[in-house]
Amino acid sequence: MTDTNRSAEYVATLYIVPTPIGNLGDITQRALDVLNSVDVIAAEDTRHTGRLLSHFGITTRTFALHDHNEQAKADALIAQIQQGQSIALVSDAGTPLISDPGYHLVNRCRQAGVNVVPLPGACAVITALSASGLPSDRFSFEGFLPAKSKGRKDTFEALQSDPRTLIFYESPHRIMDSLADMLAVLGPEREVVLARELTKTFETFHGAPLGELIEWLGEDSNRIRGEMVLLVAGHRAEKEALPPEATRTTAILAKELPLKKAAALAAEIHGVKKNALYKWGLDALD
């Protein structure tokens, strides 16, 4: 039976509600308000979510929605919303749909014209990236790595020339095997940051060239415990060396001509890029 005292704000909507990835203090007030006010909470694991709700004194009914039943249950949940009920979607931790269930339900809601409201909140990907020290202007979240070595190597080979920061989730029992496969493809010098147990008591960030990171992890088994995010520096193309004769010609011409003109003429003579010569001249010539 629908509570007629509920605010109209929480009627006939699917809410995407992030939950803490470790520290319970990270839940937002808006998330608590929604979880308290909706008709039902669709949870990846009702027992796990039940502990969270109990901590905050929330008694809203829960419903299991996970990878194995999501597609089958989506239509029934949409029908509930169309009948005026509100539903909050949560995963075990973090933002739903980010390597967690929910895509099929949200997609079907959009197709059916059902209102979907996302709440901002905890997400391990963004939390790890913000403190990694790696470039954050462009990044690619790749989710969990494949379980088998060949699949992992194929993944790394497909991404080895990607200039963006790459972000993966990995489990403790596979982390060393995954890093070994990464080493085989990307080499020991690629910078990698391991972010472990984010927001929890033993939160750890450790960044190093991949070869050194593997050695560091091997020194203490405690370093491979807990939930992990791997952040990998993007590929950086080596600057193409300019032929000495081209820079020499540029230097000679620049004594009589503006640098831009000198670089253009030298580039034409030696068949190199004029912009590269111009930048070289800015750095090398007074």
C-alpha positions in Angstrom: 0.0 0.0 0.0 1.4 3.4 -0.9 2.0 5.9 1.8 -0.2 8.9 1.0 2.0 11.1 3.2 5.0 10.6 1.0 6.3 13.7 -0.8 5.2 13.9 -4.4 8.9 14.4 -5.1 9.5 10.7 -4.7 6.6 9.4 -6.8 6.9 7.5 -10.1 10.6 7.7 -10.5 13.6 5.4 -10.7 16.4 6.9 -8.6 20.0 5.9 -9.1 21.5 6.1 -5.6 25.2 5.7 -4.9 26.2 4.2 -1.6 29.5 4.4 0.3 32.5 2.4 -1.0 33.8 2.0 2.5 33.3 4.9 4.9 29.6 5.1 5.8 30.1 8.9 6.4 30.3 9.4 2.6 26.6 8.8 2.0 24.8 12.0 1.1 21.8 13.5 2.9 19.9 13.4 -0.4 20.6 9.6 -0.7 19.3 9.0 2.8 16.2 11.0 2.0 15.5 9.1 -1.1 16.1 5.7 0.5 13.8 6.6 3.3 11.0 7.9 1.0 10.7 5.5 -2.0 8.3 2.6 -2.1 11.0 -0.1 -2.6 14.8 -0.4 -3.0 16.2 -2.6 -5.8 19.4 -3.9 -4.4 22.2 -6.0 -5.8 22.4 -7.9 -2.5 19.5 -7.3 -0.1 21.6 -8.6 2.9 24.4 -6.3 2.2 22.1 -3.3 1.6 20.1 -4.3 4.7 23.1 -3.7 6.9 23.5 -0.2 5.4 19.8 0.6 5.9 19.8 -0.7 9.4 22.8 1.5 10.3 20.8 4.6 9.2 17.5 3.4 10.6 15.8 3.0 7.2 13.0 0.5 7.0 12.1 0.7 3.3 11.4 -2.7 1.7 14.2 -4.2 -0.5 14.0 -6.3 -3.6 16.9 -8.3 -5.1 18.0 -7.0 -8.6 21.3 -8.5 -9.8 23.0 -9.7 -13.0 21.0 -13.0 -13.1 17.5 -11.6 -12.8 17.7 -8.0 -14.0 16.4 -8.5 -17.5 13.6 -10.7 -16.4 12.5 -8.3 -13.6 12.9 -5.0 -15.5 9.4 -5.0 -17.0 7.7 -5.7 -13.6 9.7 -2.8 -12.0 8.8 -0.5 -14.8 5.1 -1.4 -14.4 5.3 -0.5 -10.7 6.8 2.9 -11.5 4.1 3.5 -14.2 1.5 2.7 -11.5 2.9 5.6 -9.4 5.4 3.9 -7.2 9.0 5.1 -6.7 12.1 2.8 -6.7 15.7 3.4 -5.7 18.4 1.4 -7.4 21.5 0.6 -5.3 24.5 -1.6 -5.8 26.6 -3.1 -3.0 28.9 -0.1 -3.1 29.5 3.0 -5.2 27.4 4.2 -8.1 25.0 1.6 -9.7 25.8 0.6 -13.3 29.6 1.3 -13.0 30.7 -2.4 -13.2 27.5 -3.2 -11.3 23.9 -4.1 -12.4 21.4 -1.6 -13.5 22.1 -0.9 -17.2 19.2 -3.0 -18.6 16.7 -1.5 -16.1 17.7 2.1 -16.9 17.8 1.4 -20.6 14.3 -0.1 -20.5 13.1 2.8 -18.3 14.3 5.3 -20.9 12.7 3.4 -23.7 9.4 3.3 -21.8 9.5 7.0 -21.0 9.9 6.4 -17.2 11.6 9.2 -15.3 15.1 8.3 -14.2 16.9 10.6 -11.7 20.6 10.0 -10.9 22.1 11.1 -7.6 25.8 12.0 -7.4 27.9 10.2 -4.9 30.6 7.7 -4.2 32.4 6.1 -7.1 35.8 4.2 -6.8 36.9 5.2 -10.3 36.7 8.9 -9.7 37.9 8.7 -6.1 41.0 6.8 -7.3 41.7 9.0 -10.2 41.5 12.3 -8.2 44.3 11.2 -5.9 46.4 9.1 -8.3 48.7 11.9 -9.6 48.1 10.7 -13.2 46.6 12.9 -15.9 42.9 13.3 -15.3 41.9 15.4 -18.2 41.3 12.3 -20.4 40.8 8.8 -19.0 39.1 5.5 -20.0 37.4 3.2 -17.4 37.8 -0.4 -18.6 36.0 -2.2 -15.7 37.2 -5.6 -14.5 40.0 -7.3 -16.4 39.3 -10.6 -18.1 39.7 -13.7 -15.9 42.1 -15.5 -18.2 45.6 -14.5 -19.2 45.0 -14.4 -22.9 42.0 -12.1 -22.5 44.0 -9.8 -20.3 46.9 -9.7 -22.7 44.5 -9.0 -25.6 43.1 -6.1 -23.6 46.5 -4.6 -22.9 47.6 -5.0 -26.5 44.4 -3.2 -27.7 45.1 -0.3 -25.3 48.9 -0.1 -25.3 48.9 3.0 -27.6 46.0 4.7 -25.9 47.2 8.1 -24.6 44.5 8.3 -21.9 44.9 7.3 -18.3 43.5 3.7 -18.1 41.5 2.6 -15.1 40.7 -1.1 -14.2 39.1 -2.9 -11.3 40.9 -6.0 -10.1 40.5 -8.6 -7.3 43.2 -9.6 -4.8 43.5 -13.2 -6.0 44.2 -12.1 -9.6 46.2 -8.9 -9.1 49.7 -10.3 -9.4 48.8 -12.4 -12.5 47.1 -9.4 -14.1 50.2 -7.2 -13.4 52.4 -9.9 -14.9 50.4 -9.9 -18.1 50.5 -6.1 -18.1 54.2 -6.2 -17.7 54.5 -8.6 -20.7 52.7 -6.2 -23.0 53.3 -2.7 -21.6 56.8 -3.2 -20.3 58.4 -2.4 -16.9 58.6 1.4 -17.3 54.9 2.2 -17.7 53.7 4.2 -14.6 51.0 2.4 -12.7 49.2 3.5 -9.5 47.5 0.9 -7.2 44.6 2.4 -5.2 43.5 0.0 -2.5 40.8 -0.1 0.2 39.6 3.4 -0.8 38.0 5.4 2.1 38.7 2.6 4.5 41.1 2.3 7.4 43.9 0.9 5.3 43.5 3.1 2.2 46.7 2.9 0.2 48.0 4.7 -2.9 51.2 3.4 -4.4 52.6 4.6 -7.7 55.7 3.4 -9.5 57.0 2.1 -12.8 55.2 -1.3 -13.3 58.3 -3.4 -12.7 59.0 -1.7 -9.4 55.3 -1.9 -8.4 55.3 -5.6 -8.9 58.4 -6.0 -6.7 56.8 -3.8 -4.0 53.7 -5.8 -3.9 55.6 -9.0 -3.7 57.4 -7.9 -0.5 54.3 -8.0 1.7 51.1 -10.0 1.1 49.1 -7.4 3.0 49.6 -5.1 0.1 47.4 -7.2 -2.2 44.4 -7.4 0.2 41.1 -5.6 -0.2 39.4 -3.9 -3.1 41.6 -2.5 -5.8 41.7 0.0 -8.6 44.6 0.0 -11.1 45.4 3.3 -12.9 47.8 3.1 -15.8 49.5 6.1 -17.4 48.6 6.5 -21.0 51.0 5.9 -23.8 53.4 8.8 -24.5 54.9 8.9 -28.0 58.6 9.7 -28.1 59.4 12.9 -29.8 60.9 12.4 -33.2 64.5 13.5 -33.2 65.3 16.2 -35.7 68.1 15.6 -38.2 71.2 17.6 -37.1 71.6 19.1 -40.6 68.0 20.5 -40.4 68.6 22.2 -37.0 72.0 23.5 -38.3 70.3 25.0 -41.4 67.6 26.6 -39.2 70.2 28.2 -37.0 72.1 29.6 -39.9 69.0 31.0 -41.6 67.7 32.4 -38.4 70.7 34.8 -38.2 69.3 36.6 -41.2 65.6 35.8 -41.2 62.7 35.6 -38.7 62.7 32.2 -37.0 59.3 31.3 -38.5 60.6 31.9 -42.0 63.9 30.2 -41.3 62.2 27.1 -39.9 59.9 26.9 -43.0 62.8 27.1 -45.4 64.9 24.6 -43.5 61.9 22.3 -43.3 61.5 22.5 -47.1 65.2 21.8 -47.7 65.4 18.8 -45.4 61.9 17.4 -45.7 60.9 17.7 -42.0 58.0 19.4 -40.2 58.3 23.2 -40.0 56.5 23.3 -36.7 59.0 20.9 -35.1 61.9 23.1 -36.3 60.2 26.2 -35.1 59.6 24.8 -31.6 63.3 23.6 -31.6 64.4 27.1 -32.5 62.3 28.7 -29.7 64.0 26.4 -27.2 67.5 26.4 -28.6 68.1 29.8 -30.2 68.4 33.1 -28.3 
